[in-house]
Amino acid sequence: MSERNHQDRAIDLSVEVPGTPEEVWRAIATGPGITSWFVPHEVDEHEGGGVRMDFGAGFGEESARVAAWEPPHRLLLQGKGERALAYEWLVEARAGGSCVVRLVNTGFGPGEDWDADYHGLSEGWPLFLENLRLHLRHFPGQRARAVIPTRMLPGTRDSAFEAVCAALGVPADLAAGDRLQASTAGAPPLAGRIASAATTAGTRAYHVLLDAPAPGTALLTAELAGDQVALSLWLYLYGPDASGLPDAWSPFLAALGEQLAP
């Protein structure tokens, strides 16, 4: 890839979400807000402030700084370190009580490793923007507890997704509006309605509006990651009981990974 091409490379996505610019800003620019639909964040809410992002066991933490803070319309986070990326968030009000949220993700370098990052984030960001939309539609102003287990597995996108669905006792071909109910012995509590089902070149995913183990949202995904598959069961749980629930989903994925290991 030429020097010019990699410098021009960007992920540029938009989603329309319910809420005022101020409500949307709280969801994309504060630690509790971002934690409620993405990964746990701590944000110093001013220009020059620090940002900590926790991607969970096996993936570690990343840090960034607030390079631009213009509430409620523009936030720019600049990553730190050798593989730093920039994340620009733009909020534009629309008639009828909604906003368009635009994400521009830049900073990708040349080479195969950067290519993998670019393609992985191009597949992953639409999943989380949809989760942002669900958060603002169903749980506006509320704070979620994020439980974000991921397991790297051999195989294909389809084989991993079908394996985790079988382990939960749910069909692998559900559609929006269908009921999802974990039913196998040893499966963690998981029940709700499919908000959307996505299949792309690299990803199979269910977005779920949960009623068990607590009200919330969930992402059940199998995403190609090089020669492996990232299998995730990410939950965003609301209400007074959410903080006290044991994490049964991380050991569930770990056990499934051991079963599928060659």
C-alpha contacts under 8 A as a table, 3 or more apart, distances in Angstrom:
res1	aa1	res2	aa2	distance
1	M	5	N	6.35
1	M	6	H	6.57
1	M	110	P	6.41
1	M	111	G	7.29
2	S	5	N	5.14
2	S	6	H	6.42
2	S	110	P	7.71
3	E	6	H	5.57
3	E	7	Q	6.30
3	E	110	P	7.14
4	R	7	Q	5.21
4	R	8	D	6.17
5	N	8	D	5.20
5	N	9	R	6.23
6	H	9	R	5.07
6	H	108	F	6.45
6	H	109	G	5.74
6	H	110	P	5.70
7	Q	107	G	7.21
7	Q	108	F	6.97
7	Q	109	G	6.90
9	R	106	T	6.87
9	R	107	G	7.91
9	R	108	F	6.75
10	A	104	V	6.69
10	A	105	N	5.66
10	A	106	T	4.84
10	A	107	G	7.58
10	A	108	F	7.49
11	I	103	L	7.61
11	I	104	V	5.61
11	I	105	N	4.97
11	I	106	T	6.66
11	I	118	Y	7.80
11	I	121	L	7.97
11	I	122	S	6.36
12	D	102	R	7.19
12	D	103	L	5.74
12	D	104	V	4.52
12	D	105	N	6.50
13	L	102	R	5.65
13	L	103	L	5.30
13	L	104	V	6.64
13	L	126	P	7.60
14	S	100	V	6.54
14	S	101	V	5.47
14	S	102	R	4.21
14	S	103	L	6.24
15	V	100	V	5.63
15	V	101	V	5.39
15	V	102	R	6.62
15	V	129	L	6.62
15	V	130	E	7.56
15	V	133	R	7.57
16	E	98	S	6.80
16	E	99	C	5.63
16	E	100	V	4.33
16	E	101	V	6.21
16	E	133	R	7.39
17	V	24	V	7.98
17	V	98	S	5.60
17	V	99	C	5.48
17	V	100	V	6.27
17	V	101	V	7.23
17	V	132	L	7.83
17	V	133	R	5.12
17	V	136	L	6.76
17	V	137	R	7.32
18	P	97	G	6.25
18	P	98	S	4.24
18	P	99	C	6.28
18	P	133	R	7.25
18	P	136	L	6.10
18	P	137	R	5.91
19	G	22	E	7.89
19	G	23	E	5.69
19	G	24	V	6.04
19	G	97	G	5.59
19	G	98	S	4.98
19	G	99	C	6.46
19	G	136	L	6.93
19	G	137	R	7.99
20	T	23	E	5.15
20	T	24	V	6.18
20	T	93	A	6.90
20	T	97	G	6.02
20	T	98	S	6.22
20	T	99	C	6.65
21	P	24	V	5.09
21	P	25	W	5.89
21	P	72	P	5.74
21	P	73	H	7.02
21	P	91	V	6.48
21	P	92	E	7.03
21	P	93	A	6.07
21	P	99	C	6.52
22	E	25	W	5.02
22	E	26	R	6.43
22	E	71	P	7.72
22	E	72	P	5.52
23	E	26	R	5.38
23	E	27	A	6.71
23	E	140	P	7.64
23	E	141	G	7.17
24	V	27	A	5.11
24	V	28	I	6.46
24	V	72	P	7.90
24	V	91	V	7.60
24	V	99	C	7.59
24	V	136	L	7.50
25	W	28	I	5.29
25	W	29	A	5.59
25	W	30	T	7.77
25	W	71	P	6.89
25	W	72	P	5.30
25	W	73	H	7.24
25	W	91	V	7.52
26	R	29	A	5.52
26	R	30	T	5.55
26	R	33	G	5.72
26	R	141	G	7.89
27	A	30	T	6.41
27	A	32	P	7.64
27	A	33	G	3.94
27	A	34	I	5.66
27	A	36	S	7.77
27	A	132	L	7.81
27	A	136	L	7.75
27	A	141	G	7.82
28	I	33	G	5.99
28	I	34	I	5.37
28	I	89	W	7.74
29	A	33	G	6.90
29	A	34	I	6.81
29	A	43	V	7.55
29	A	45	E	7.55
29	A	75	L	6.93
30	T	33	G	5.14
30	T	34	I	6.16
30	T	41	H	7.87
30	T	42	E	7.41
30	T	43	V	5.83
30	T	45	E	6.83
31	G	34	I	5.44
31	G	35	T	6.05
31	G	40	P	7.16
31	G	41	H	4.67
31	G	42	E	4.47
31	G	43	V	5.07
32	P	35	T	5.11
32	P	36	S	6.29
32	P	40	P	7.71
32	P	41	H	7.05
32	P	42	E	7.61
32	P	143	R	5.95
32	P	144	A	7.51
33	G	36	S	5.35
33	G	37	W	7.42
33	G	143	R	6.66
34	I	37	W	5.78
34	I	38	F	5.71
34	I	39	V	6.83
34	I	40	P	6.95
34	I	41	H	6.31
35	T	38	F	5.40
35	T	39	V	5.02
35	T	40	P	4.26
35	T	41	H	5.58
35	T	143	R	7.89
35	T	144	A	6.91
35	T	145	R	7.38
35	T	146	A	6.30
36	S	39	V	7.57
36	S	40	P	7.77
36	S	135	H	7.22
36	S	143	R	5.87
36	S	144	A	4.61
36	S	145	R	6.68
36	S	146	A	6.39
36	S	236	Y	6.05
37	W	128	F	6.75
37	W	131	N	5.64
37	W	132	L	5.38
37	W	135	H	6.49
37	W	144	A	7.93
37	W	146	A	7.76
37	W	236	Y	6.70
38	F	128	F	6.24
38	F	131	N	7.77
38	F	132	L	7.81
38	F	146	A	7.90
39	V	53	M	6.81
39	V	54	D	6.22
39	V	55	F	6.05
39	V	146	A	6.77
39	V	148	I	7.29
40	P	53	M	5.97
40	P	54	D	5.36
40	P	55	F	7.31
40	P	146	A	6.65
41	H	51	V	7.04
41	H	52	R	5.56
41	H	53	M	4.70
41	H	54	D	6.45
42	E	51	V	5.60
42	E	52	R	5.11
42	E	53	M	6.77
43	V	49	G	7.15
43	V	50	G	6.13
43	V	51	V	4.61
43	V	52	R	6.68
44	D	49	G	4.67
44	D	50	G	5.37
44	D	51	V	6.38
44	D	66	V	7.78
45	E	49	G	6.34
45	E	66	V	7.86
45	E	69	W	7.73
46	H	49	G	5.38
46	H	66	V	6.80
46	H	69	W	5.90
47	E	66	V	5.13
47	E	67	A	5.79
47	E	68	A	5.44
47	E	69	W	5.08
48	G	65	R	5.93
48	G	66	V	5.02
48	G	67	A	5.86
48	G	68	A	7.68
49	G	65	R	5.56
49	G	66	V	5.16
50	G	63	S	7.35
50	G	64	A	6.07
50	G	65	R	4.56
50	G	66	V	6.29
51	V	63	S	5.50
51	V	64	A	4.92
51	V	65	R	5.50
51	V	66	V	7.04
52	R	61	E	6.96
52	R	62	E	6.02
52	R	63	S	4.68
52	R	64	A	6.60
53	M	61	E	5.46
53	M	62	E	5.17
53	M	63	S	6.09
54	D	60	G	6.14
54	D	61	E	4.49
54	D	62	E	6.65
55	F	59	F	5.55
55	F	60	G	5.55
55	F	61	E	5.87
55	F	62	E	7.86
55	F	148	I	7.67
56	G	59	F	5.61
56	G	60	G	5.74
56	G	61	E	7.52
56	G	148	I	6.44
56	G	149	P	6.80
56	G	150	T	7.92
57	A	60	G	6.14
57	A	149	P	7.40
62	E	79	G	7.74
62	E	80	K	7.74
63	S	79	G	6.09
63	S	80	K	5.94
64	A	77	L	6.22
64	A	78	Q	5.28
64	A	79	G	4.01
64	A	80	K	5.25
65	R	77	L	5.68
65	R	78	Q	5.39
65	R	79	G	6.49
65	R	80	K	7.57
66	V	69	W	6.64
66	V	75	L	7.47
66	V	76	L	6.03
66	V	77	L	4.79
66	V	78	Q	6.46
67	A	75	L	7.73
67	A	76	L	5.30
67	A	77	L	5.57
67	A	78	Q	6.00
68	A	74	R	7.20
68	A	75	L	5.42
68	A	76	L	4.79
68	A	77	L	7.13
69	W	74	R	6.37
69	W	75	L	5.04
69	W	76	L	6.78
70	E	73	H	5.93
70	E	74	R	4.97
70	E	75	L	6.16
71	P	74	R	6.18
71	P	75	L	7.43
72	P	91	V	7.03
73	H	89	W	7.83
73	H	90	L	5.48
73	H	91	V	4.62
73	H	92	E	6.66
74	R	88	E	7.23
74	R	89	W	5.60
74	R	90	L	4.68
74	R	91	V	6.45
75	L	88	E	5.73
75	L	89	W	5.05
75	L	90	L	6.69
76	L	86	A	7.06
76	L	87	Y	5.68
76	L	88	E	4.33
76	L	89	W	6.28
77	L	86	A	5.68
77	L	87	Y	5.12
77	L	88	E	6.37
78	Q	84	A	7.10
78	Q	85	L	6.26
78	Q	86	A	4.50
78	Q	87	Y	6.53
79	G	83	R	7.91
79	G	84	A	4.39
79	G	85	L	5.06
79	G	86	A	5.82
80	K	83	R	7.36
80	K	84	A	4.92
80	K	85	L	7.68
81	G	84	A	5.39
84	A	107	G	6.81
85	L	105	N	7.06
85	L	106	T	5.87
85	L	107	G	4.71
85	L	108	F	6.76
86	A	105	N	5.70
86	A	106	T	5.22
86	A	107	G	5.91
87	Y	103	L	6.84
87	Y	104	V	5.91
87	Y	105	N	4.71
87	Y	106	T	6.71
88	E	102	R	7.99
88	E	103	L	5.69
88	E	104	V	5.10
88	E	105	N	6.43
89	W	101	V	6.93
89	W	102	R	5.74
89	W	103	L	4.84
89	W	104	V	6.68
90	L	101	V	5.71
90	L	102	R	5.04
90	L	103	L	6.58
91	V	99	C	6.49
91	V	100	V	5.83
91	V	101	V	4.77
91	V	102	R	6.52
92	E	99	C	5.40
92	E	100	V	5.24
92	E	101	V	6.64
93	A	97	G	7.66
93	A	98	S	6.22
93	A	99	C	4.31
93	A	100	V	6.46
94	R	97	G	6.55
94	R	98	S	5.27
94	R	99	C	5.10
94	R	100	V	7.00
95	A	98	S	6.51
108	F	114	W	5.99
108	F	115	D	7.94
108	F	117	D	7.86
108	F	118	Y	6.84
109	G	114	W	5.63
110	P	113	D	7.99
110	P	114	W	5.95
110	P	115	D	7.18
111	G	114	W	5.52
111	G	115	D	6.19
112	E	115	D	4.84
112	E	116	A	6.20
113	D	116	A	5.19
113	D	117	D	6.41
114	W	117	D	4.95
114	W	118	Y	6.10
115	D	118	Y	5.11
115	D	119	H	6.18
116	A	119	H	5.26
116	A	120	G	5.88
116	A	225	A	7.43
116	A	226	G	6.83
117	D	120	G	5.12
117	D	121	L	6.02
118	Y	121	L	5.37
118	Y	122	S	6.03
119	H	122	S	4.99
119	H	123	E	6.33
120	G	123	E	5.25
120	G	124	G	6.04
120	G	223	E	7.98
120	G	224	L	7.60
120	G	225	A	6.80
121	L	124	G	4.77
121	L	125	W	5.63
122	S	125	W	5.92
122	S	126	P	7.38
123	E	126	P	6.48
123	E	127	L	7.53
123	E	200	T	7.77
123	E	202	G	6.92
123	E	203	T	6.95
124	G	127	L	5.46
124	G	128	F	6.80
124	G	223	E	8.00
125	W	128	F	5.23
125	W	129	L	6.12
126	P	129	L	5.05
126	P	130	E	6.18
127	L	130	E	5.31
127	L	131	N	6.43
128	F	131	N	4.75
128	F	132	L	6.12
129	L	132	L	4.89
129	L	133	R	6.32
130	E	133	R	5.01
130	E	134	L	6.32
131	N	134	L	4.99
131	N	135	H	6.07
131	N	207	H	7.46
131	N	217	T	7.46
132	L	135	H	5.03
132	L	136	L	6.26
133	R	136	L	5.27
133	R	137	R	6.06
134	L	137	R	5.03
134	L	138	H	5.87
134	L	139	F	7.65
134	L	217	T	7.53
135	H	138	H	5.52
135	H	139	F	5.11
135	H	140	P	6.29
135	H	217	T	7.55
136	L	139	F	5.67
136	L	140	P	4.56
136	L	141	G	7.65
137	R	140	P	6.29
139	F	142	Q	5.56
139	F	216	G	7.87
142	Q	238	Y	7.36
143	R	238	Y	6.58
144	A	216	G	7.66
144	A	236	Y	5.41
144	A	237	L	5.06
144	A	238	Y	4.82
144	A	239	G	7.81
144	A	242	A	7.96
145	R	235	L	7.96
145	R	236	Y	5.51
145	R	237	L	5.11
145	R	238	Y	6.53
145	R	242	A	6.59
145	R	243	S	6.50
146	A	234	W	7.36
146	A	235	L	5.81
146	A	236	Y	4.62
146	A	237	L	6.56
147	V	234	W	5.74
147	V	235	L	5.13
147	V	236	Y	6.45
147	V	247	D	7.34
148	I	232	S	7.26
148	I	233	L	6.56
148	I	234	W	4.32
148	I	235	L	6.31
148	I	250	S	7.98
149	P	232	S	5.89
149	P	233	L	5.99
149	P	234	W	6.14
149	P	249	W	6.87
149	P	250	S	5.08
149	P	253	L	7.40
150	T	230	A	6.41
150	T	231	L	5.52
150	T	232	S	4.29
150	T	233	L	6.70
150	T	234	W	7.84
150	T	250	S	7.52
150	T	253	L	7.27
151	R	230	A	5.77
151	R	231	L	5.20
151	R	232	S	6.44
151	R	253	L	6.32
151	R	254	A	6.64
151	R	257	G	6.74
152	M	228	Q	6.42
152	M	229	V	5.62
152	M	230	A	4.66
152	M	231	L	6.18
152	M	257	G	7.60
153	L	160	A	7.46
153	L	228	Q	5.60
153	L	229	V	5.16
153	L	230	A	6.42
153	L	231	L	7.07
153	L	257	G	6.31
153	L	260	L	7.43
153	L	261	A	7.08
154	P	227	D	7.24
154	P	228	Q	4.84
154	P	229	V	6.09
154	P	260	L	7.80
154	P	261	A	7.01
154	P	262	P	7.95
155	G	159	S	6.33
155	G	160	A	6.66
155	G	227	D	7.93
155	G	228	Q	6.35
155	G	229	V	6.64
156	T	159	S	5.19
156	T	160	A	6.16
156	T	224	L	7.28
156	T	228	Q	7.38
156	T	229	V	6.49
157	R	160	A	5.47
157	R	161	F	6.24
157	R	202	G	6.69
157	R	203	T	6.37
157	R	204	R	6.71
157	R	222	A	5.55
157	R	223	E	6.05
157	R	224	L	5.92
157	R	229	V	6.16
158	D	161	F	5.18
158	D	162	E	5.98
158	D	204	R	7.08
158	D	222	A	7.57
159	S	162	E	5.22
159	S	163	A	6.00
160	A	163	A	5.05
160	A	164	V	6.31
160	A	222	A	6.20
160	A	229	V	7.09
160	A	231	L	6.84
161	F	164	V	5.39
161	F	165	C	6.21
161	F	172	A	7.15
161	F	204	R	6.62
161	F	205	A	7.97
161	F	221	T	6.92
161	F	222	A	5.41
161	F	231	L	7.43
162	E	165	C	5.12
162	E	166	A	6.06
162	E	172	A	5.66
163	A	166	A	5.10
163	A	167	A	6.17
164	V	167	A	4.97
164	V	168	L	6.22
164	V	256	L	7.45
165	C	168	L	5.11
165	C	169	G	5.97
165	C	170	V	5.15
165	C	171	P	6.14
165	C	172	A	5.72
166	A	169	G	4.86
166	A	170	V	6.10
166	A	171	P	7.15
166	A	172	A	7.74
167	A	170	V	7.90
167	A	184	T	6.79
167	A	187	A	7.01
167	A	256	L	7.60
168	L	182	A	4.92
168	L	183	S	6.20
168	L	184	T	5.69
168	L	187	A	5.50
168	L	188	P	7.87
169	G	181	Q	7.67
169	G	182	A	5.50
169	G	183	S	5.04
169	G	184	T	5.13
170	V	180	L	6.45
170	V	181	Q	6.51
170	V	182	A	6.12
170	V	183	S	7.24
171	P	174	L	6.11
174	L	178	D	6.12
174	L	180	L	7.98
174	L	194	I	7.37
174	L	197	A	7.11
175	A	178	D	5.69
175	A	194	I	6.51
175	A	196	S	6.55
175	A	197	A	5.76
176	A	193	R	7.66
176	A	194	I	4.90
176	A	195	A	5.09
176	A	196	S	4.67
176	A	197	A	6.29
177	G	193	R	5.89
177	G	194	I	5.25
177	G	195	A	6.24
177	G	196	S	7.78
178	D	193	R	5.77
178	D	194	I	5.45
179	R	191	A	7.64
179	R	192	G	6.01
179	R	193	R	4.67
179	R	194	I	6.28
180	L	190	L	7.73
180	L	191	A	5.43
180	L	192	G	5.37
180	L	193	R	5.78
180	L	194	I	6.66
180	L	208	V	7.91
181	Q	190	L	6.07
181	Q	191	A	4.38
181	Q	192	G	6.61
182	A	187	A	6.40
182	A	188	P	7.28
182	A	189	P	6.48
182	A	190	L	5.40
182	A	191	A	6.27
183	S	187	A	6.88
184	T	187	A	5.51
187	A	252	F	7.01
188	P	248	A	5.65
188	P	249	W	6.07
188	P	252	F	7.11
189	P	212	A	6.30
189	P	213	P	5.47
190	L	210	L	7.36
190	L	211	D	7.99
190	L	212	A	5.34
190	L	213	P	5.87
191	A	210	L	5.78
191	A	211	D	5.92
191	A	212	A	4.98
191	A	213	P	7.18
192	G	208	V	6.12
192	G	209	L	5.39
192	G	210	L	4.19
192	G	211	D	5.21
192	G	212	A	6.70
193	R	208	V	5.55
193	R	209	L	5.26
193	R	210	L	6.60
194	I	197	A	7.10
194	I	206	Y	6.65
194	I	207	H	5.90
194	I	208	V	4.57
194	I	209	L	6.35
195	A	206	Y	7.60
195	A	207	H	5.35
195	A	208	V	5.33
195	A	209	L	6.15
196	S	206	Y	6.05
196	S	207	H	5.24
196	S	208	V	7.28
197	A	204	R	7.72
197	A	205	A	5.73
197	A	206	Y	4.61
197	A	207	H	6.29
198	A	203	T	7.43
198	A	204	R	5.76
198	A	205	A	5.11
198	A	206	Y	6.47
199	T	202	G	7.81
199	T	203	T	5.67
199	T	204	R	4.66
199	T	205	A	6.57
200	T	203	T	5.09
200	T	204	R	6.65
202	G	223	E	5.67
202	G	224	L	5.13
203	T	221	T	6.96
203	T	222	A	5.63
203	T	223	E	4.48
203	T	224	L	6.47
204	R	221	T	5.66
204	R	222	A	5.30
204	R	223	E	6.69
205	A	219	L	6.86
205	A	220	L	5.49
205	A	221	T	4.25
205	A	222	A	6.45
206	Y	218	A	7.90
206	Y	219	L	5.83
206	Y	220	L	5.17
206	Y	221	T	6.52
207	H	217	T	7.16
207	H	218	A	5.83
207	H	219	L	4.97
207	H	220	L	6.72
208	V	217	T	5.49
208	V	218	A	4.98
208	V	219	L	6.45
208	V	220	L	7.97
209	L	215	P	7.59
209	L	216	G	6.00
209	L	217	T	4.68
209	L	218	A	6.62
210	L	213	P	7.45
210	L	214	A	6.65
210	L	215	P	5.17
210	L	216	G	4.91
210	L	217	T	5.32
210	L	218	A	6.79
211	D	214	A	5.32
211	D	215	P	4.53
211	D	216	G	6.79
212	A	215	P	6.26
214	A	237	L	5.85
214	A	238	Y	6.51
214	A	239	G	7.23
214	A	241	D	7.39
214	A	242	A	6.38
215	P	237	L	5.93
215	P	238	Y	5.57
215	P	239	G	7.00
216	G	235	L	7.31
216	G	236	Y	5.39
216	G	237	L	4.56
216	G	238	Y	5.58
217	T	235	L	5.98
217	T	236	Y	5.25
217	T	237	L	6.80
218	A	233	L	7.00
218	A	234	W	5.49
218	A	235	L	4.35
218	A	236	Y	6.13
219	L	232	S	7.31
219	L	233	L	5.71
219	L	234	W	5.05
219	L	235	L	6.51
220	L	231	L	7.78
220	L	232	S	5.75
220	L	233	L	4.59
220	L	234	W	6.51
221	T	230	A	7.78
221	T	231	L	5.79
221	T	232	S	5.20
221	T	233	L	6.60
222	A	229	V	6.27
222	A	230	A	5.64
222	A	231	L	4.55
222	A	232	S	6.49
223	E	229	V	5.43
223	E	230	A	5.09
223	E	231	L	6.55
224	L	227	D	7.35
224	L	228	Q	6.12
224	L	229	V	4.53
224	L	230	A	6.29
225	A	228	Q	5.21
225	A	229	V	5.30
225	A	230	A	6.23
226	G	229	V	7.59
231	L	253	L	7.95
232	S	253	L	7.91
233	L	249	W	7.15
233	L	253	L	7.96
237	L	242	A	5.61
238	Y	241	D	7.72
238	Y	242	A	5.68
239	G	242	A	5.64
240	P	243	S	7.00
241	D	244	G	5.68
241	D	245	L	6.72
242	A	245	L	5.55
247	D	250	S	6.36
247	D	251	P	7.86
248	A	251	P	5.93
248	A	252	F	6.33
249	W	252	F	4.89
249	W	253	L	6.26
250	S	253	L	5.36
250	S	254	A	6.20
251	P	254	A	4.84
251	P	255	A	6.00
252	F	255	A	5.25
252	F	256	L	6.24
253	L	256	L	4.98
253	L	257	G	6.06
254	A	257	G	5.07
254	A	258	E	6.37
255	A	258	E	5.13
255	A	259	Q	6.40
256	L	259	Q	5.08
256	L	260	L	6.29
257	G	260	L	5.16
257	G	261	A	5.97
258	E	261	A	5.24
